[in-house]
Amino acid sequence: MDNSQTPPPFLYSPRNAKVPPVSLPVEEEIEPKAKTSPVPEIPASVSVEEAPVFRSAPAPVTPLKTPAQNLETQNSPASDNEARRRAFVQLMHLGLPVKLLTLLLEKCRFDPEAVLQITDSDFEDLSGATSRQLVRLRDPANRITALQINSIERDDIRVLTLLDSDYPNDLRDISDPPPLLMQWGKPIPAQMPCVGMVGSRTTTPYGIQTAERFSRELAGRGCAIISGGAAGIDTAAHRGALAGGGATFAFLGCGVDVDYPRENRELFVRIRERGALFSEYAPGAQPDSWHFPARNRLISGTSTVIVVVEASLKSGALLTARNAGEQGRTVLAVPGNVDRPSSAGTNQLIRDGAGSALCVEDILREAGFTNLPARASQQQSLLLALESDPQTSKEAPRPPKPLPASVTEVQVRVLETLSMTPKHIDGIGKETGLGVSQMCLELLALEFQGLIQRLPGSRYIKVD
């Protein structure tokens, strides 16, 4: 490589670094490739040409002035009547660029029916508008289908606008927030700390276990876990948050009513019970490959900190990290085996200035979440979450789950010494009579099965 052609590094805090070029192959983001209708124009916001600032103040980019700054806040939600909801979904279905759709809604004071009836001259006066987009707006073939209409008639699927109070607060402040957002589930509480957790779809047991453990502990401390609902690290992050009794929210690269990947159908049901599915695409929208890079900015924009757990150099998770840097978010990465390609991306992020996430305390400290309750409050958090859920609050307490058949008699002895109160490894050894080497192996096996959790200081608790 000719070093004379290398551009000067961007300034990162705490040191200078460069970001490796991100090659985003289709197979990393979506498999199999979906059949698509004519591809809408990709917003300029998903460009990866600029390098992020991982650990500094928000990037010195003049943010797009949001409609909330131009218009009075609407008291009624966007989905207050069926005609209005259908009109909003029709606009989402057209696939117009984010900035153009925002300008259209601003011009018509967020009246979707007025946007659909805008005159040719008013449309052409908008910055960046093209005749091709006007044709798309007018073409009857681009109308929403009966299936999409059925989806939006569900009471628990909402259309949020930038002016709605339930629109995610932090997402509203990025330079290119989606003016319309589908929500299936519960809104993100305004004061809830949000941690984004991402990584590759193709991962290792190390990555899965780390994502599950970190998200479970963070959920127990009162954090919401934000991810993308994809296979691999995303799935592990969502599952860990649910196991910790917390809330988790998925930003999808398809419609909220589309189960992608299909094997996560049951997971999406659980996410809707404790959190929500979000999408800037209309119901029924298929997972086109170009949706995912655009979707990544929503994950980072909703989060205070982004944790990249495991990622190769070609992983789309690096694009999420880049977006986070541009949005002024903190970026952390979990160090991995230097000989494994699956950790090459995360190790490179650390070289380029991202912080290391070795434990949950690292994440909480870097995000500034210093006043959260201790891990011992996990049971209380779980009970509060259950009581707030009208479906689960009426259910009787569930009996303890049976142990997996793979648990040995020795591991049962170890489990019997543990509870929700942290116990040091020395205390476990005294009660079980096991030697140090054997005890470490048994504890590791139980942790891999999700039956116990390791805490800082060589302490352990039983996972209920």
LINCORDA-V883758 format. One record per residue. N is the residue number from 1. RES is the residue in three letters. SS is DSSP state (2 for helix, 1 for strand, 0 for the rest). OMEGA is omega as a letter, one per 40 degrees, with the letter a starting at -180 (NA if undefined). NEAR is the number of other ideal C-beta (glycine too) atoms within 8 Angstrom. Layout:
n:N res:RES ss:SS omega:OMEGA near:NEAR
n:N res:RES ss:SS omega:OMEGA near:NEAR
//
This chain:
n:1 res:MET ss:0 omega:a near:4
n:2 res:ASP ss:0 omega:a near:5
n:3 res:ASN ss:2 omega:a near:5
n:4 res:SER ss:2 omega:a near:4
n:5 res:GLN ss:2 omega:a near:5
n:6 res:THR ss:0 omega:i near:8
n:7 res:PRO ss:0 omega:i near:4
n:8 res:PRO ss:0 omega:a near:4
n:9 res:PRO ss:0 omega:i near:8
n:10 res:PHE ss:1 omega:a near:10
n:11 res:LEU ss:1 omega:i near:6
n:12 res:TYR ss:0 omega:i near:14
n:13 res:SER ss:0 omega:e near:9
n:14 res:PRO ss:0 omega:a near:5
n:15 res:ARG ss:0 omega:i near:6
n:16 res:ASN ss:1 omega:i near:7
n:17 res:ALA ss:1 omega:i near:11
n:18 res:LYS ss:0 omega:i near:9
n:19 res:VAL ss:0 omega:i near:10
n:20 res:PRO ss:0 omega:i near:9
n:21 res:PRO ss:0 omega:a near:4
n:22 res:VAL ss:0 omega:i near:10
n:23 res:SER ss:0 omega:a near:6
n:24 res:LEU ss:0 omega:a near:10
n:25 res:PRO ss:0 omega:a near:7
n:26 res:VAL ss:2 omega:a near:7
n:27 res:GLU ss:2 omega:i near:6
n:28 res:GLU ss:2 omega:a near:11
n:29 res:GLU ss:2 omega:a near:11
n:30 res:ILE ss:0 omega:i near:12
n:31 res:GLU ss:0 omega:e near:5
n:32 res:PRO ss:0 omega:i near:4
n:33 res:LYS ss:0 omega:a near:7
n:34 res:ALA ss:0 omega:i near:9
n:35 res:LYS ss:0 omega:a near:4
n:36 res:THR ss:0 omega:i near:7
n:37 res:SER ss:0 omega:i near:3
n:38 res:PRO ss:0 omega:a near:4
n:39 res:VAL ss:0 omega:i near:8
n:40 res:PRO ss:0 omega:a near:9
n:41 res:GLU ss:0 omega:a near:8
n:42 res:ILE ss:0 omega:i near:9
n:43 res:PRO ss:0 omega:i near:10
n:44 res:ALA ss:2 omega:a near:7
n:45 res:SER ss:2 omega:a near:10
n:46 res:VAL ss:2 omega:i near:11
n:47 res:SER ss:0 omega:i near:6
n:48 res:VAL ss:0 omega:a near:9
n:49 res:GLU ss:0 omega:a near:3
n:50 res:GLU ss:0 omega:i near:7
n:51 res:ALA ss:0 omega:a near:8
n:52 res:PRO ss:0 omega:i near:13
n:53 res:VAL ss:0 omega:a near:14
n:54 res:PHE ss:0 omega:a near:17
n:55 res:ARG ss:0 omega:a near:12
n:56 res:SER ss:0 omega:i near:9
n:57 res:ALA ss:0 omega:a near:4
n:58 res:PRO ss:0 omega:a near:6
n:59 res:ALA ss:0 omega:a near:10
n:60 res:PRO ss:0 omega:i near:3
n:61 res:VAL ss:0 omega:i near:6
n:62 res:THR ss:0 omega:a near:3
n:63 res:PRO ss:0 omega:i near:8
n:64 res:LEU ss:0 omega:i near:8
n:65 res:LYS ss:0 omega:a near:5
n:66 res:THR ss:0 omega:i near:12
n:67 res:PRO ss:2 omega:i near:13
n:68 res:ALA ss:2 omega:i near:9
n:69 res:GLN ss:2 omega:a near:5
n:70 res:ASN ss:2 omega:a near:7
n:71 res:LEU ss:0 omega:i near:10
n:72 res:GLU ss:0 omega:a near:3
n:73 res:THR ss:0 omega:i near:7
n:74 res:GLN ss:0 omega:i near:11
n:75 res:ASN ss:0 omega:a near:3
n:76 res:SER ss:0 omega:i near:4
n:77 res:PRO ss:0 omega:a near:9
n:78 res:ALA ss:0 omega:a near:15
n:79 res:SER ss:0 omega:a near:9
n:80 res:ASP ss:0 omega:i near:6
n:81 res:ASN ss:0 omega:a near:6
n:82 res:GLU ss:2 omega:a near:6
n:83 res:ALA ss:2 omega:a near:7
n:84 res:ARG ss:2 omega:i near:12
n:85 res:ARG ss:2 omega:i near:12
n:86 res:ARG ss:2 omega:a near:11
n:87 res:ALA ss:2 omega:i near:12
n:88 res:PHE ss:2 omega:a near:14
n:89 res:VAL ss:2 omega:i near:15
n:90 res:GLN ss:2 omega:i near:12
n:91 res:LEU ss:2 omega:i near:15
n:92 res:MET ss:2 omega:a near:13
n:93 res:HIS ss:2 omega:a near:12
n:94 res:LEU ss:0 omega:i near:10
n:95 res:GLY ss:0 omega:i near:7
n:96 res:LEU ss:0 omega:i near:13
n:97 res:PRO ss:0 omega:a near:12
n:98 res:VAL ss:2 omega:a near:13
n:99 res:LYS ss:2 omega:i near:12
n:100 res:LEU ss:2 omega:i near:12
n:101 res:LEU ss:2 omega:i near:12
n:102 res:THR ss:2 omega:i near:13
n:103 res:LEU ss:2 omega:i near:12
n:104 res:LEU ss:2 omega:a near:14
n:105 res:LEU ss:2 omega:i near:16
n:106 res:GLU ss:2 omega:a near:11
n:107 res:LYS ss:2 omega:a near:10
n:108 res:CYS ss:0 omega:i near:11
n:109 res:ARG ss:0 omega:i near:8
n:110 res:PHE ss:0 omega:i near:13
n:111 res:ASP ss:0 omega:a near:7
n:112 res:PRO ss:2 omega:i near:13
n:113 res:GLU ss:2 omega:i near:9
n:114 res:ALA ss:2 omega:i near:9
n:115 res:VAL ss:2 omega:a near:13
n:116 res:LEU ss:2 omega:a near:10
n:117 res:GLN ss:0 omega:a near:5
n:118 res:ILE ss:0 omega:i near:11
n:119 res:THR ss:0 omega:i near:5
n:120 res:ASP ss:2 omega:a near:6
n:121 res:SER ss:2 omega:i near:6
n:122 res:ASP ss:2 omega:i near:9
n:123 res:PHE ss:2 omega:a near:13
n:124 res:GLU ss:2 omega:i near:9
n:125 res:ASP ss:0 omega:a near:6
n:126 res:LEU ss:0 omega:i near:11
n:127 res:SER ss:0 omega:i near:4
n:128 res:GLY ss:0 omega:a near:8
n:129 res:ALA ss:0 omega:i near:11
n:130 res:THR ss:0 omega:i near:6
n:131 res:SER ss:2 omega:i near:6
n:132 res:ARG ss:2 omega:i near:6
n:133 res:GLN ss:2 omega:i near:13
n:134 res:LEU ss:2 omega:i near:12
n:135 res:VAL ss:2 omega:i near:8
n:136 res:ARG ss:2 omega:i near:12
n:137 res:LEU ss:2 omega:a near:12
n:138 res:ARG ss:2 omega:a near:6
n:139 res:ASP ss:0 omega:i near:7
n:140 res:PRO ss:2 omega:a near:5
n:141 res:ALA ss:2 omega:a near:4
n:142 res:ASN ss:2 omega:i near:8
n:143 res:ARG ss:0 omega:a near:7
n:144 res:ILE ss:0 omega:a near:9
n:145 res:THR ss:0 omega:i near:7
n:146 res:ALA ss:2 omega:i near:5
n:147 res:LEU ss:2 omega:i near:8
n:148 res:GLN ss:2 omega:i near:14
n:149 res:ILE ss:2 omega:i near:10
n:150 res:ASN ss:2 omega:a near:7
n:151 res:SER ss:2 omega:a near:12
n:152 res:ILE ss:2 omega:i near:12
n:153 res:GLU ss:0 omega:i near:6
n:154 res:ARG ss:0 omega:a near:7
n:155 res:ASP ss:0 omega:a near:3
n:156 res:ASP ss:0 omega:i near:7
n:157 res:ILE ss:1 omega:a near:12
n:158 res:ARG ss:1 omega:i near:11
n:159 res:VAL ss:1 omega:i near:14
n:160 res:LEU ss:1 omega:i near:12
n:161 res:THR ss:1 omega:i near:15
n:162 res:LEU ss:0 omega:a near:12
n:163 res:LEU ss:0 omega:a near:11
n:164 res:ASP ss:0 omega:a near:10
n:165 res:SER ss:0 omega:a near:4
n:166 res:ASP ss:0 omega:i near:8
n:167 res:TYR ss:0 omega:a near:12
n:168 res:PRO ss:0 omega:a near:11
n:169 res:ASN ss:2 omega:a near:8
n:170 res:ASP ss:2 omega:i near:11
n:171 res:LEU ss:2 omega:a near:13
n:172 res:ARG ss:2 omega:a near:11
n:173 res:ASP ss:0 omega:i near:9
n:174 res:ILE ss:0 omega:a near:11
n:175 res:SER ss:0 omega:a near:9
n:176 res:ASP ss:0 omega:i near:10
n:177 res:PRO ss:0 omega:i near:13
n:178 res:PRO ss:0 omega:a near:9
n:179 res:PRO ss:0 omega:i near:10
n:180 res:LEU ss:1 omega:a near:14
n:181 res:LEU ss:1 omega:i near:13
n:182 res:MET ss:1 omega:i near:18
n:183 res:GLN ss:1 omega:i near:14
n:184 res:TRP ss:1 omega:a near:13
n:185 res:GLY ss:1 omega:a near:11
n:186 res:LYS ss:0 omega:i near:8
n:187 res:PRO ss:0 omega:i near:7
n:188 res:ILE ss:0 omega:i near:14
n:189 res:PRO ss:0 omega:a near:7
n:190 res:ALA ss:0 omega:a near:5
n:191 res:GLN ss:0 omega:a near:3
n:192 res:MET ss:0 omega:i near:10
n:193 res:PRO ss:0 omega:a near:10
n:194 res:CYS ss:1 omega:i near:14
n:195 res:VAL ss:1 omega:i near:16
n:196 res:GLY ss:1 omega:a near:17
n:197 res:MET ss:1 omega:a near:16
n:198 res:VAL ss:1 omega:i near:18
n:199 res:GLY ss:0 omega:a near:16
n:200 res:SER ss:0 omega:i near:15
n:201 res:ARG ss:0 omega:i near:10
n:202 res:THR ss:0 omega:a near:7
n:203 res:THR ss:0 omega:a near:12
n:204 res:THR ss:0 omega:i near:8
n:205 res:PRO ss:2 omega:i near:6
n:206 res:TYR ss:2 omega:a near:9
n:207 res:GLY ss:2 omega:i near:18
n:208 res:ILE ss:2 omega:a near:12
n:209 res:GLN ss:2 omega:a near:11
n:210 res:THR ss:2 omega:i near:11
n:211 res:ALA ss:2 omega:i near:16
n:212 res:GLU ss:2 omega:a near:14
n:213 res:ARG ss:2 omega:a near:12
n:214 res:PHE ss:2 omega:a near:17
n:215 res:SER ss:2 omega:i near:19
n:216 res:ARG ss:2 omega:i near:14
n:217 res:GLU ss:2 omega:i near:13
n:218 res:LEU ss:2 omega:i near:16
n:219 res:ALA ss:2 omega:i near:20
n:220 res:GLY ss:2 omega:i near:13
n:221 res:ARG ss:0 omega:i near:14
n:222 res:GLY ss:0 omega:i near:11
n:223 res:CYS ss:0 omega:i near:14
n:224 res:ALA ss:1 omega:i near:16
n:225 res:ILE ss:1 omega:a near:19
n:226 res:ILE ss:1 omega:i near:13
n:227 res:SER ss:1 omega:a near:17
n:228 res:GLY ss:0 omega:i near:13
n:229 res:GLY ss:0 omega:a near:15
n:230 res:ALA ss:0 omega:i near:10
n:231 res:ALA ss:0 omega:i near:8
n:232 res:GLY ss:0 omega:a near:13
n:233 res:ILE ss:2 omega:i near:19
n:234 res:ASP ss:2 omega:a near:16
n:235 res:THR ss:2 omega:i near:12
n:236 res:ALA ss:2 omega:i near:16
n:237 res:ALA ss:2 omega:i near:18
n:238 res:HIS ss:2 omega:a near:16
n:239 res:ARG ss:2 omega:i near:11
n:240 res:GLY ss:2 omega:i near:16
n:241 res:ALA ss:2 omega:i near:17
n:242 res:LEU ss:2 omega:i near:13
n:243 res:ALA ss:2 omega:i near:11
n:244 res:GLY ss:0 omega:i near:14
n:245 res:GLY ss:0 omega:a near:12
n:246 res:GLY ss:0 omega:a near:16
n:247 res:ALA ss:0 omega:i near:14
n:248 res:THR ss:1 omega:a near:17
n:249 res:PHE ss:1 omega:a near:17
n:250 res:ALA ss:1 omega:i near:15
n:251 res:PHE ss:1 omega:a near:13
n:252 res:LEU ss:0 omega:i near:16
n:253 res:GLY ss:0 omega:i near:15
n:254 res:CYS ss:0 omega:i near:12
n:255 res:GLY ss:0 omega:a near:15
n:256 res:VAL ss:0 omega:a near:12
n:257 res:ASP ss:0 omega:a near:8
n:258 res:VAL ss:0 omega:a near:12
n:259 res:ASP ss:0 omega:i near:7
n:260 res:TYR ss:0 omega:e near:11
n:261 res:PRO ss:0 omega:a near:7
n:262 res:ARG ss:2 omega:a near:6
n:263 res:GLU ss:2 omega:i near:5
n:264 res:ASN ss:2 omega:a near:12
n:265 res:ARG ss:2 omega:a near:8
n:266 res:GLU ss:2 omega:i near:6
n:267 res:LEU ss:2 omega:i near:11
n:268 res:PHE ss:2 omega:i near:12
n:269 res:VAL ss:2 omega:i near:8
n:270 res:ARG ss:2 omega:i near:9
n:271 res:ILE ss:2 omega:i near:17
n:272 res:ARG ss:2 omega:i near:13
n:273 res:GLU ss:2 omega:a near:10
n:274 res:ARG ss:2 omega:a near:13
n:275 res:GLY ss:0 omega:a near:13
n:276 res:ALA ss:1 omega:i near:13
n:277 res:LEU ss:1 omega:i near:14
n:278 res:PHE ss:1 omega:i near:15
n:279 res:SER ss:1 omega:i near:14
n:280 res:GLU ss:0 omega:i near:12
n:281 res:TYR ss:0 omega:a near:11
n:282 res:ALA ss:0 omega:i near:11
n:283 res:PRO ss:0 omega:a near:14
n:284 res:GLY ss:0 omega:i near:11
n:285 res:ALA ss:0 omega:a near:13
n:286 res:GLN ss:0 omega:a near:11
n:287 res:PRO ss:0 omega:i near:13
n:288 res:ASP ss:0 omega:a near:12
n:289 res:SER ss:2 omega:a near:10
n:290 res:TRP ss:2 omega:i near:8
n:291 res:HIS ss:2 omega:a near:12
n:292 res:PHE ss:2 omega:i near:13
n:293 res:PRO ss:2 omega:i near:12
n:294 res:ALA ss:2 omega:i near:14
n:295 res:ARG ss:2 omega:a near:14
n:296 res:ASN ss:2 omega:a near:15
n:297 res:ARG ss:2 omega:i near:14
n:298 res:LEU ss:2 omega:i near:13
n:299 res:ILE ss:2 omega:a near:16
n:300 res:SER ss:2 omega:a near:15
n:301 res:GLY ss:2 omega:i near:15
n:302 res:THR ss:2 omega:a near:14
n:303 res:SER ss:0 omega:i near:14
n:304 res:THR ss:0 omega:a near:11
n:305 res:VAL ss:1 omega:i near:13
n:306 res:ILE ss:1 omega:i near:16
n:307 res:VAL ss:1 omega:i near:14
n:308 res:VAL ss:1 omega:a near:19
n:309 res:VAL ss:0 omega:a near:16
n:310 res:GLU ss:0 omega:a near:17
n:311 res:ALA ss:0 omega:i near:18
n:312 res:SER ss:0 omega:a near:11
n:313 res:LEU ss:0 omega:i near:11
n:314 res:LYS ss:0 omega:a near:9
n:315 res:SER ss:0 omega:i near:11
n:316 res:GLY ss:0 omega:i near:11
n:317 res:ALA ss:2 omega:i near:13
n:318 res:LEU ss:2 omega:i near:14
n:319 res:LEU ss:2 omega:i near:13
n:320 res:THR ss:2 omega:i near:16
n:321 res:ALA ss:2 omega:i near:18
n:322 res:ARG ss:2 omega:i near:14
n:323 res:ASN ss:2 omega:a near:13
n:324 res:ALA ss:2 omega:i near:16
n:325 res:GLY ss:2 omega:i near:14
n:326 res:GLU ss:2 omega:a near:11
n:327 res:GLN ss:0 omega:i near:13
n:328 res:GLY ss:0 omega:i near:9
n:329 res:ARG ss:0 omega:i near:13
n:330 res:THR ss:1 omega:i near:12
n:331 res:VAL ss:1 omega:i near:16
n:332 res:LEU ss:1 omega:i near:15
n:333 res:ALA ss:1 omega:i near:16
n:334 res:VAL ss:0 omega:i near:15
n:335 res:PRO ss:0 omega:i near:9
n:336 res:GLY ss:0 omega:i near:12
n:337 res:ASN ss:0 omega:a near:6
n:338 res:VAL ss:0 omega:a near:6
n:339 res:ASP ss:0 omega:a near:3
n:340 res:ARG ss:0 omega:i near:9
n:341 res:PRO ss:2 omega:a near:6
n:342 res:SER ss:2 omega:i near:13
n:343 res:SER ss:2 omega:a near:14
n:344 res:ALA ss:2 omega:a near:10
n:345 res:GLY ss:2 omega:i near:16
n:346 res:THR ss:2 omega:i near:16
n:347 res:ASN ss:2 omega:i near:12
n:348 res:GLN ss:2 omega:i near:10
n:349 res:LEU ss:2 omega:i near:16
n:350 res:ILE ss:2 omega:i near:11
n:351 res:ARG ss:2 omega:a near:7
n:352 res:ASP ss:0 omega:i near:12
n:353 res:GLY ss:0 omega:i near:12
n:354 res:ALA ss:0 omega:i near:13
n:355 res:GLY ss:1 omega:i near:12
n:356 res:SER ss:1 omega:i near:10
n:357 res:ALA ss:0 omega:i near:12
n:358 res:LEU ss:0 omega:i near:6
n:359 res:CYS ss:0 omega:a near:7
n:360 res:VAL ss:2 omega:i near:9
n:361 res:GLU ss:2 omega:i near:7
n:362 res:ASP ss:2 omega:a near:12
n:363 res:ILE ss:2 omega:a near:16
n:364 res:LEU ss:2 omega:a near:13
n:365 res:ARG ss:2 omega:a near:9
n:366 res:GLU ss:2 omega:i near:12
n:367 res:ALA ss:2 omega:a near:11
n:368 res:GLY ss:0 omega:i near:6
n:369 res:PHE ss:0 omega:a near:12
n:370 res:THR ss:0 omega:a near:6
n:371 res:ASN ss:0 omega:a near:3
n:372 res:LEU ss:0 omega:a near:9
n:373 res:PRO ss:0 omega:a near:7
n:374 res:ALA ss:0 omega:a near:5
n:375 res:ARG ss:2 omega:a near:10
n:376 res:ALA ss:2 omega:a near:8
n:377 res:SER ss:2 omega:a near:11
n:378 res:GLN ss:2 omega:a near:11
n:379 res:GLN ss:2 omega:i near:9
n:380 res:GLN ss:2 omega:i near:7
n:381 res:SER ss:2 omega:a near:14
n:382 res:LEU ss:2 omega:a near:10
n:383 res:LEU ss:2 omega:i near:8
n:384 res:LEU ss:2 omega:i near:8
n:385 res:ALA ss:2 omega:i near:12
n:386 res:LEU ss:2 omega:a near:10
n:387 res:GLU ss:2 omega:a near:7
n:388 res:SER ss:2 omega:i near:6
n:389 res:ASP ss:0 omega:a near:10
n:390 res:PRO ss:0 omega:a near:5
n:391 res:GLN ss:0 omega:a near:7
n:392 res:THR ss:2 omega:a near:8
n:393 res:SER ss:2 omega:a near:9
n:394 res:LYS ss:2 omega:a near:5
n:395 res:GLU ss:0 omega:i near:7
n:396 res:ALA ss:0 omega:i near:3
n:397 res:PRO ss:0 omega:a near:4
n:398 res:ARG ss:0 omega:i near:4
n:399 res:PRO ss:0 omega:i near:4
n:400 res:PRO ss:0 omega:i near:4
n:401 res:LYS ss:0 omega:i near:4
n:402 res:PRO ss:0 omega:a near:4
n:403 res:LEU ss:0 omega:i near:8
n:404 res:PRO ss:0 omega:a near:6
n:405 res:ALA ss:0 omega:a near:4
n:406 res:SER ss:0 omega:a near:5
n:407 res:VAL ss:0 omega:a near:11
n:408 res:THR ss:0 omega:i near:7
n:409 res:GLU ss:2 omega:i near:5
n:410 res:VAL ss:2 omega:i near:10
n:411 res:GLN ss:2 omega:i near:11
n:412 res:VAL ss:2 omega:i near:10
n:413 res:ARG ss:2 omega:i near:9
n:414 res:VAL ss:2 omega:a near:16
n:415 res:LEU ss:2 omega:a near:13
n:416 res:GLU ss:2 omega:i near:6
n:417 res:THR ss:0 omega:a near:10
n:418 res:LEU ss:0 omega:i near:11
n:419 res:SER ss:0 omega:i near:6
n:420 res:MET ss:0 omega:i near:8
n:421 res:THR ss:0 omega:a near:6
n:422 res:PRO ss:0 omega:i near:9
n:423 res:LYS ss:1 omega:a near:12
n:424 res:HIS ss:1 omega:a near:9
n:425 res:ILE ss:2 omega:i near:12
n:426 res:ASP ss:2 omega:i near:6
n:427 res:GLY ss:2 omega:i near:9
n:428 res:ILE ss:2 omega:i near:16
n:429 res:GLY ss:2 omega:i near:12
n:430 res:LYS ss:2 omega:a near:7
n:431 res:GLU ss:2 omega:a near:7
n:432 res:THR ss:2 omega:a near:11
n:433 res:GLY ss:0 omega:a near:5
n:434 res:LEU ss:0 omega:i near:11
n:435 res:GLY ss:0 omega:a near:6
n:436 res:VAL ss:2 omega:a near:7
n:437 res:SER ss:2 omega:a near:6
n:438 res:GLN ss:2 omega:a near:9
n:439 res:MET ss:2 omega:i near:14
n:440 res:CYS ss:2 omega:i near:9
n:441 res:LEU ss:2 omega:a near:8
n:442 res:GLU ss:2 omega:i near:13
n:443 res:LEU ss:2 omega:i near:14
n:444 res:LEU ss:2 omega:i near:8
n:445 res:ALA ss:2 omega:i near:9
n:446 res:LEU ss:2 omega:i near:13
n:447 res:GLU ss:2 omega:i near:13
n:448 res:PHE ss:2 omega:i near:8
n:449 res:GLN ss:0 omega:i near:9
n:450 res:GLY ss:0 omega:a near:7
n:451 res:LEU ss:0 omega:i near:10
n:452 res:ILE ss:1 omega:i near:13
n:453 res:GLN ss:1 omega:i near:11
n:454 res:ARG ss:1 omega:i near:9
n:455 res:LEU ss:1 omega:i near:10
n:456 res:PRO ss:0 omega:i near:5
n:457 res:GLY ss:0 omega:i near:5
n:458 res:SER ss:0 omega:i near:6
n:459 res:ARG ss:1 omega:a near:11
n:460 res:TYR ss:1 omega:i near:14
n:461 res:ILE ss:1 omega:i near:14
n:462 res:LYS ss:1 omega:i near:11
n:463 res:VAL ss:0 omega:a near:9
n:464 res:ASP ss:0 omega:NA near:5
//
